[in-house]
Amino acid sequence: MTGRLIRNLSALFVFVVSVFPVYWMVLTAFKPAREIQAETPTFWPSALTVEHFATAVRAQGFWSFWRNSLLVAGSAVLLSLVVALLAAYAVARLRWRGRRGFILMVFVAQMTPWEALLIPMYVIARDTGMLDTLAMLTLVYFMITLPFTIVTLRNFLAAVPVELEEAAQVDGCDRPAAFRRVVLPLLAPGLLATSLFGFITAWNEFAFANLLIIKDQDDRTLPVWLSSFSNTFGTDWGATMAASTLFMLPVLAIFLVLQGKVTAGITGGAVKG
């Protein structure tokens, strides 16, 4: 009984610590400006206002930056899924020279800190003439999400009995058809989990977007756009928190809709193949 109580209290503590920053962000977005700037913080506003949301939506370039973030994140995830699916199938189902070395390099790439790649990627973008382009940012996000996607999908493929494919081939399907009709439907939870992870990563990323797109204001993404509420007179915290709340909504909505399948995908992807 005591052990269960300790575990429950620990879980509650972790939950509060994790959720409180989000609560404070949303609370600040609805607070009147006078309460945001007050010396004594309040955990519930005396009145709710949507003025900060109106300021955020009316900000210059809001919808353009929203479109840019969706385009970059969606394209990176789609490209990562296609490449990772082929690579994961080759690793899980085929035997070829260099397979173990390839898997090792994928794990090394996954463990490499993204920040260590900032300067090399900047030099590559500059030398190839792709600096300040959304295409380069898409490729960077594709590179960041690819190792995790390969590892997760490989574990899913390893968990699917190869006999199912062999049975489909006996019934007249070739290997691509057997994969498409038998294996691919079983990978749906893994595809959803990796897609959500990749989308969140690309949607929230700031450092590369700020470094690789620094000149053309029209090509900035939402994380970079959030800094536009800071100026020489200070920071408009109400508008910043309102914009951050709007920025959070798409990922939150996707996660709530796909929560069950994504959880199953993450659990299944953790199974050793």
C-alpha positions in Angstrom: 0.0 0.0 0.0 2.8 2.4 0.9 4.7 1.6 -2.3 1.6 2.2 -4.4 1.0 5.6 -2.7 4.6 6.6 -3.3 4.4 5.7 -7.0 1.1 7.6 -7.4 2.5 10.7 -5.7 5.6 10.5 -7.8 3.5 10.2 -11.0 1.4 13.1 -9.8 4.5 15.2 -9.2 5.9 14.5 -12.6 2.5 15.3 -14.2 2.3 18.6 -12.4 5.9 19.6 -13.3 5.3 18.7 -16.9 1.9 20.3 -17.4 2.4 23.5 -15.3 4.5 25.3 -18.0 1.8 24.6 -20.6 -0.9 25.7 -18.1 1.0 29.0 -17.4 1.4 29.6 -21.2 -2.3 29.2 -21.9 -3.2 31.2 -18.7 -1.0 34.1 -19.7 -2.5 34.1 -23.2 -6.0 34.8 -21.7 -4.8 37.3 -19.0 -5.3 41.0 -19.3 -2.1 42.9 -19.9 -2.2 44.6 -16.5 -2.2 41.2 -14.7 0.6 39.8 -16.8 2.8 42.8 -15.8 1.8 42.7 -12.2 4.4 42.1 -9.6 2.4 39.4 -7.8 1.5 36.5 -10.2 -2.1 35.1 -10.2 -2.9 31.5 -10.9 -6.3 32.5 -12.4 -7.2 35.8 -14.1 -9.9 38.1 -12.8 -11.1 38.3 -16.3 -10.5 36.5 -19.6 -9.5 38.3 -22.8 -8.9 37.2 -26.4 -7.1 40.4 -27.2 -3.7 38.7 -27.3 -5.0 36.1 -29.8 -6.3 38.8 -32.0 -2.9 40.5 -31.9 -1.1 37.3 -32.8 -3.4 36.5 -35.7 -3.2 40.0 -37.1 0.6 40.0 -36.9 2.3 40.4 -40.2 3.0 37.1 -41.9 1.1 34.9 -39.5 -0.7 32.8 -42.1 2.4 32.7 -44.4 4.6 31.3 -41.6 1.8 28.9 -40.6 1.8 27.6 -44.2 5.6 27.4 -44.3 5.7 25.3 -41.1 3.0 22.9 -42.4 4.8 22.6 -45.8 8.2 21.9 -44.3 7.1 19.6 -41.5 4.7 17.6 -43.8 7.2 17.3 -46.6 10.0 16.2 -44.3 7.8 13.5 -42.6 6.5 12.2 -46.0 10.0 11.9 -47.4 11.3 10.4 -44.2 8.6 7.7 -44.2 9.2 6.7 -47.8 13.0 6.4 -47.5 12.9 4.8 -44.0 10.3 2.2 -45.0 12.5 1.0 -47.8 15.6 1.1 -45.7 13.9 -0.7 -42.8 12.6 -3.4 -45.1 16.1 -4.0 -46.5 17.5 -4.2 -43.0 14.8 -6.4 -41.5 14.1 -8.8 -44.4 17.2 -8.9 -46.7 20.7 -10.1 -46.1 23.4 -8.1 -47.8 27.0 -7.2 -47.2 27.4 -4.1 -45.0 24.1 -4.6 -43.3 25.5 -4.5 -39.8 27.6 -1.5 -40.6 24.6 0.3 -42.0 22.6 -0.4 -38.8 25.5 0.8 -36.7 25.7 4.1 -38.7 22.0 4.6 -38.3 22.3 4.4 -34.5 25.3 6.7 -34.5 23.4 9.2 -36.5 20.5 9.0 -34.1 22.7 9.6 -31.1 24.5 12.6 -32.7 23.3 15.9 -31.1 21.5 18.0 -33.7 23.4 21.1 -32.5 26.7 19.6 -33.6 25.4 19.7 -37.2 24.5 23.4 -37.2 27.8 24.7 -38.7 28.3 21.8 -41.2 24.8 22.2 -42.5 25.2 26.0 -42.8 28.3 25.5 -44.8 26.7 22.9 -47.1 23.6 25.1 -47.6 25.9 28.1 -48.4 28.1 26.2 -50.8 25.2 24.6 -52.7 23.3 27.9 -53.0 20.4 26.6 -50.9 20.8 29.0 -48.0 17.6 30.8 -47.1 15.3 28.2 -48.8 12.5 26.1 -47.5 13.9 23.2 -49.5 17.1 23.1 -47.5 15.2 23.3 -44.2 13.0 20.3 -45.4 16.1 18.3 -46.2 17.5 19.1 -42.7 14.4 18.0 -41.0 14.3 14.8 -43.1 17.9 14.1 -42.1 17.0 14.6 -38.4 14.0 12.4 -38.3 15.2 9.6 -40.6 17.4 7.6 -38.2 14.6 7.3 -35.6 12.1 6.3 -38.3 14.4 3.6 -39.7 15.0 2.1 -36.3 11.3 2.1 -35.3 10.0 0.7 -38.5 12.8 -2.0 -38.6 11.5 -3.2 -35.2 8.0 -3.3 -36.5 9.0 -5.2 -39.6 11.0 -7.7 -37.5 7.9 -8.4 -35.4 5.8 -9.3 -38.5 6.2 -13.0 -39.3 8.0 -13.5 -42.6 5.7 -16.5 -43.1 2.8 -14.1 -43.9 4.7 -12.7 -46.9 5.7 -16.2 -48.0 2.1 -17.3 -47.9 1.1 -14.3 -50.0 3.8 -15.1 -52.5 2.6 -18.8 -52.7 -0.9 -17.4 -53.5 0.5 -15.5 -56.5 1.8 -12.2 -55.2 5.3 -11.0 -55.9 7.4 -9.5 -53.2 6.2 -5.8 -53.6 2.6 -6.9 -53.8 2.9 -9.1 -50.7 4.5 -6.2 -48.8 1.8 -3.8 -49.9 -1.1 -6.1 -49.2 0.0 -8.0 -46.1 2.9 -6.2 -44.3 2.0 -2.5 -44.8 -1.4 -2.7 -43.1 0.3 -4.2 -40.0 2.8 -1.3 -39.9 0.0 1.3 -39.5 0.7 2.0 -35.8 4.4 2.3 -36.4 3.9 4.6 -39.3 1.6 6.8 -37.2 4.0 6.9 -34.3 7.0 7.8 -36.4 5.0 10.3 -38.4 3.9 12.1 -35.2 7.4 12.1 -33.8 8.8 13.6 -37.1 6.1 16.1 -37.4 6.5 17.4 -33.8 10.3 17.5 -34.3 10.0 19.6 -37.5 7.1 21.7 -36.2 9.0 22.8 -33.1 12.5 23.1 -34.4 14.0 26.6 -34.0 17.8 26.5 -34.4 18.1 25.3 -38.0 15.2 27.4 -39.1 16.8 30.5 -37.5 20.3 29.7 -39.0 19.4 28.5 -42.5 16.6 31.1 -43.2 17.9 34.4 -41.9 17.3 36.8 -44.7 13.9 36.2 -46.5 11.2 37.1 -44.0 8.6 35.3 -46.1 10.3 32.0 -45.7 10.4 31.9 -42.0 8.6 29.3 -39.9 6.4 29.7 -36.9 9.1 29.1 -34.2 11.2 31.9 -35.7 8.1 34.1 -36.1 7.5 33.9 -32.4 10.5 36.1 -31.8 8.8 38.9 -33.7 6.9 39.9 -30.6 10.2 41.1 -29.0 11.5 44.6 -29.8 13.5 47.4 -28.3 10.6 48.2 -26.0 10.5 44.7 -24.5 8.4 41.6 -25.2 4.6 41.4 -25.6 4.2 38.4 -23.4 0.5 38.2 -23.9 0.7 38.0 -27.7 3.7 35.7 -27.4 1.9 33.2 -25.2 -1.2 33.5 -27.4 0.8 32.7 -30.5 2.5 29.8 -28.7 -0.9 28.4 -27.7 -2.0 28.6 -31.4 1.3 27.1 -32.4 0.7 24.1 -30.1 -2.9 23.3 -31.2 -2.2 21.3 -34.4 0.1 18.8 -32.8 -2.2 18.5 -29.8 -5.2 17.9 -32.0 -3.4 15.3 -34.0 -2.1 13.5 -30.9 -5.5 13.4 -29.2 -7.1 11.9 -32.4 -4.4 9.3 -32.8 -3.5 8.8 -29.2 -4.4 5.1 -28.9 -2.7 4.1 -32.2 0.4 6.2 -31.5 0.8 4.6 -28.0 0.6 1.2 -29.5 3.1 2.2 -32.2 5.6 3.5 -29.7 5.3 0.3 -27.5 5.5 -2.0 -30.5 8.5 -0.1 -31.9 10.4 -0.7 -28.6 10.2 -4.5 -29.2 13.7 -5.8 -30.1 13.7 -7.3 -33.5 
